[in-house]
Amino acid sequence: ASPASDTAAIPPRVILTASNLLQPVCDPHLQPIIRRRARSLPTSPERLKNTAAQCHVPGCKRSRINRVRFADALGLELAEVKVFQVGEDPSIPLHVLSRLSINSDLCCSQLDMEITMQCLVPNFQQPVDCVDFSTRLHQQLVCLECVTSSDLGLSGTIQVLNLAFEKQVSVRYTFNQWKSVHEVCAHWHSSNPEVDGKGQADVFTFFLPMPPFLLQLCSVVQFAVRYRVNGQEYWDNNQGQNYSFTCRSHLLKMPRECEASWIHFI
């Protein structure tokens, strides 16, 4: 006798068709998925011949080959070929030529490169570095702390004694020996704690924008600080001399190791 699993066979599935009422069938085998080659990819010569379409013009035996071309959003070519004739030089921007010239000098020279730059130099010592800074602050109630220059302008800090909550601090400056003046407001930055019972001081920051013409040799900018509080006005004008910056030439030495990073320096 055979096992029970052999005797109890599973009946096959049947379907009804027009030609055969009862016909046993089995599940079809899965067909492998055929991946098609992208049309934009290069094809083999054999496949190229098979896909070539015959020309429909009578008497013409040439084949027409389908080609794929790419374009931008406006329908124009992604690449453009420019052919220069003999004696026709390409147009190169000046800033590119200057960088190429600098790199050439660095490459051919055995010494460090020297560059002359124009910058604003202060004609006074930074007040915060002076030994009498605290004395000047308590005598004038306002005193410039420090100021630095950049390509964009002058930025600095001011200290004032905290006489009242409402106060105004500003900087008045000129480019033409006070023939015309400009004024910018300083903004509160922080407060310094009281030291030796001499009162609390507030720190204000300011920024003076510099026009391009000021970066010429011997150009001078002058300024003074004004402090208004409790209906009174106090000044710090560097003891009657005013604070001033003069445009001077500065020699900058660039080591050869910085050749690769020169473009970032510009």
C-alpha positions as CSV (number, residue, x, y, z in Angstrom):
1,A,0.0,0.0,0.0
2,S,1.2,3.5,-0.8
3,P,1.2,6.4,1.6
4,A,-2.0,8.5,1.9
5,S,-0.3,11.5,0.3
6,D,0.3,9.5,-2.9
7,T,-3.3,8.3,-3.1
8,A,-4.9,11.7,-2.5
9,A,-3.8,13.6,-5.6
10,I,-4.7,17.3,-6.1
11,P,-7.0,17.6,-9.1
12,P,-5.7,19.8,-12.0
13,R,-7.3,23.2,-12.7
14,V,-9.6,23.4,-15.7
15,I,-10.8,26.3,-17.8
16,L,-13.6,26.5,-20.3
17,T,-12.9,27.6,-23.9
18,A,-15.0,27.7,-27.1
19,S,-13.1,24.8,-28.7
20,N,-12.6,22.6,-25.7
21,L,-15.1,22.4,-22.8
22,L,-12.9,20.6,-20.4
23,Q,-9.1,21.0,-20.8
24,P,-6.6,20.6,-17.9
25,V,-3.9,23.3,-17.7
26,C,-1.1,24.2,-15.4
27,D,0.3,27.6,-14.2
28,P,2.5,29.2,-16.9
29,H,6.2,29.6,-16.3
30,L,7.4,33.2,-15.5
31,Q,9.1,34.8,-18.4
32,P,12.4,36.7,-17.7
33,I,12.3,40.5,-17.9
34,I,14.2,41.8,-20.9
35,R,15.9,45.2,-20.2
36,R,15.9,47.5,-23.1
37,R,18.9,49.6,-23.9
38,A,18.4,53.3,-23.5
39,R,18.1,55.1,-26.8
40,S,20.7,57.7,-25.9
41,L,23.4,55.0,-25.3
42,P,25.7,53.9,-28.1
43,T,24.7,50.7,-29.8
44,S,26.7,48.0,-31.5
45,P,27.1,48.1,-35.3
46,E,24.9,44.9,-35.7
47,R,22.1,46.4,-33.7
48,L,22.5,49.7,-35.6
49,K,21.9,47.9,-38.9
50,N,18.8,46.2,-37.6
51,T,17.2,49.3,-36.3
52,A,18.0,51.5,-39.3
53,A,14.9,52.4,-41.3
54,Q,14.8,52.2,-45.0
55,C,14.3,55.3,-47.0
56,H,10.9,55.5,-48.7
57,V,12.1,57.7,-51.6
58,P,11.8,55.6,-54.9
59,G,15.2,54.5,-56.1
60,C,17.0,55.4,-52.8
61,K,18.8,52.5,-51.1
62,R,20.2,54.5,-48.1
63,S,19.0,53.8,-44.6
64,R,17.8,56.4,-42.2
65,I,19.3,56.1,-38.7
66,N,17.5,57.6,-35.7
67,R,19.7,59.9,-33.6
68,V,19.1,61.4,-30.2
69,R,20.2,65.0,-29.4
70,F,20.1,66.9,-26.1
71,A,19.1,70.6,-25.7
72,D,18.7,73.0,-22.9
73,A,15.5,74.6,-21.7
74,L,15.4,76.9,-24.7
75,G,16.0,74.2,-27.2
76,L,19.6,75.3,-27.9
77,E,22.6,73.1,-28.1
78,L,24.3,72.3,-24.8
79,A,27.8,72.8,-26.3
80,E,29.0,75.4,-28.7
81,V,32.1,75.2,-30.8
82,K,33.9,78.5,-31.5
83,V,36.6,78.5,-34.2
84,F,39.2,81.3,-34.0
85,Q,40.8,82.6,-37.2
86,V,44.5,83.4,-37.4
87,G,45.1,86.7,-35.7
88,E,41.8,86.7,-33.8
89,D,42.4,86.7,-30.1
90,P,39.8,85.5,-27.6
91,S,38.3,88.1,-25.2
92,I,39.6,87.4,-21.7
93,P,38.3,89.4,-18.7
94,L,40.9,91.7,-17.1
95,H,40.5,90.2,-13.7
96,V,41.4,86.8,-15.2
97,L,44.5,88.2,-16.9
98,S,45.6,89.8,-13.7
99,R,45.4,86.5,-11.8
100,L,47.3,84.7,-14.6
101,S,50.0,87.4,-14.4
102,I,50.3,87.1,-10.7
103,N,50.6,83.3,-10.9
104,S,53.1,83.6,-13.6
105,D,55.3,85.9,-11.5
106,L,55.1,83.5,-8.6
107,C,56.0,80.6,-10.8
108,C,59.0,82.2,-12.5
109,S,60.4,84.1,-9.5
110,Q,62.5,82.5,-6.8
111,L,61.7,85.3,-4.3
112,D,58.6,86.1,-2.3
113,M,56.1,88.3,-4.2
114,E,55.6,91.9,-2.9
115,I,52.4,93.7,-3.5
116,T,51.6,97.4,-2.7
117,M,48.1,98.0,-1.3
118,Q,46.3,101.1,-0.2
119,C,44.8,101.1,3.3
120,L,43.6,103.5,6.0
121,V,46.1,103.9,8.9
122,P,45.2,105.5,12.2
123,N,47.1,108.7,13.2
124,F,46.6,108.0,16.9
125,Q,47.2,105.3,19.5
126,Q,44.2,103.1,20.3
127,P,42.7,104.8,23.4
128,V,42.1,101.5,25.2
129,D,45.8,100.9,25.1
130,C,46.6,104.2,26.8
131,V,47.3,104.2,30.5
132,D,45.0,107.1,31.1
133,F,42.0,105.5,29.3
134,S,40.0,105.2,32.5
135,T,40.8,108.7,33.6
136,R,39.7,110.2,30.3
137,L,36.5,108.2,30.4
138,H,35.5,109.6,33.8
139,Q,36.5,113.1,32.9
140,Q,34.7,113.2,29.5
141,L,32.0,110.7,30.4
142,V,32.6,109.3,26.9
143,C,35.7,107.9,25.2
144,L,36.5,106.0,22.0
145,E,37.8,102.5,22.9
146,C,39.2,101.2,19.6
147,V,38.7,101.3,15.9
148,T,39.8,99.2,13.0
149,S,39.8,99.8,9.2
150,S,38.8,97.5,6.3
151,D,38.0,97.7,2.6
152,L,34.4,98.5,3.5
153,G,35.0,101.2,6.2
154,L,35.8,101.9,9.8
155,S,34.3,99.9,12.7
156,G,34.9,100.5,16.4
157,T,33.6,100.6,20.0
158,I,32.8,103.4,22.4
159,Q,32.5,103.5,26.2
160,V,30.1,105.9,28.0
161,L,29.3,106.2,31.7
162,N,25.8,105.0,32.4
163,L,24.2,108.2,33.7
164,A,20.7,107.3,32.6
165,F,18.8,104.6,30.7
166,E,17.9,106.9,27.8
167,K,21.1,107.9,26.0
168,Q,22.3,108.6,22.4
169,V,25.8,107.9,21.1
170,S,26.8,108.9,17.6
171,V,29.9,109.5,15.5
172,R,30.4,112.6,13.4
173,Y,32.9,112.4,10.5
174,T,34.2,114.2,7.4
175,F,36.2,113.5,4.3
176,N,37.0,117.2,3.4
177,Q,38.3,118.9,6.5
178,W,34.8,119.6,7.9
179,K,33.5,121.4,4.8
180,S,30.7,118.8,4.9
181,V,29.9,116.3,7.7
182,H,28.1,113.0,8.1
183,E,26.9,111.3,11.2
184,V,26.0,107.7,12.1
185,C,24.4,106.4,15.3
186,A,26.2,103.9,17.5
187,H,24.3,100.9,18.9
188,W,24.4,99.5,22.4
189,H,26.5,96.3,22.6
190,S,27.1,95.4,26.3
191,S,27.6,96.8,29.8
192,N,30.8,96.7,31.9
193,P,30.5,96.0,35.6
194,E,31.2,98.8,38.1
195,V,34.9,98.9,39.1
196,D,36.1,100.6,42.3
197,G,32.9,102.5,42.7
198,K,33.5,104.6,39.6
199,G,30.2,103.8,37.9
200,Q,29.0,101.4,35.3
201,A,30.0,101.9,31.6
202,D,28.1,100.9,28.5
203,V,29.8,99.8,25.3
204,F,28.5,101.0,21.9
205,T,29.6,99.9,18.4
206,F,29.6,101.9,15.2
207,F,30.5,101.5,11.5
208,L,31.6,104.3,9.1
209,P,31.2,103.3,5.4
210,M,34.1,104.5,3.3
211,P,33.6,105.6,-0.3
212,P,36.0,104.2,-3.0
213,F,37.7,107.6,-3.7
214,L,39.0,107.7,-0.1
215,L,41.4,104.8,-0.9
216,Q,43.8,107.3,-2.6
217,L,47.1,108.3,-1.2
218,C,47.0,111.0,1.5
219,S,43.2,110.9,1.7
220,V,42.1,111.7,5.3
221,V,39.0,110.9,7.3
222,Q,38.4,112.6,10.6
223,F,35.7,111.9,13.2
224,A,34.7,112.7,16.8
225,V,32.3,111.0,19.3
226,R,29.1,112.6,20.7
227,Y,27.2,111.5,23.8
228,R,23.8,112.9,24.7
229,V,22.1,112.1,28.0
230,N,19.8,113.9,30.5
231,G,19.6,116.9,28.1
232,Q,23.4,117.3,28.1
233,E,26.0,116.8,25.3
234,Y,29.5,115.4,25.8
235,W,32.3,115.0,23.2
236,D,35.4,112.9,22.7
237,N,37.5,114.6,20.0
238,N,40.9,113.2,21.0
239,Q,41.6,116.2,23.2
240,G,40.8,118.7,20.5
241,Q,42.8,117.0,17.7
242,N,40.0,114.7,16.3
243,Y,40.6,111.1,15.5
244,S,41.9,110.7,11.9
245,F,42.9,108.0,9.4
246,T,45.1,108.6,6.4
247,C,45.3,106.4,3.3
248,R,48.9,105.1,2.9
249,S,50.6,102.5,0.8
250,H,51.3,99.2,2.5
251,L,53.8,96.7,1.3
252,L,52.5,93.1,1.5
253,K,54.9,90.2,1.1
254,M,53.4,86.9,-0.2
255,P,55.4,83.7,0.4
256,R,55.7,81.3,-2.5
257,E,53.8,78.7,-0.4
258,C,50.7,80.7,-0.8
259,E,50.8,80.5,-4.6
260,A,48.0,77.9,-4.7
261,S,45.7,80.0,-2.4
262,W,46.3,83.3,-4.1
263,I,43.0,83.2,-5.9
264,H,41.3,83.0,-2.5
265,F,43.3,86.0,-1.3
266,I,41.9,88.1,-4.2
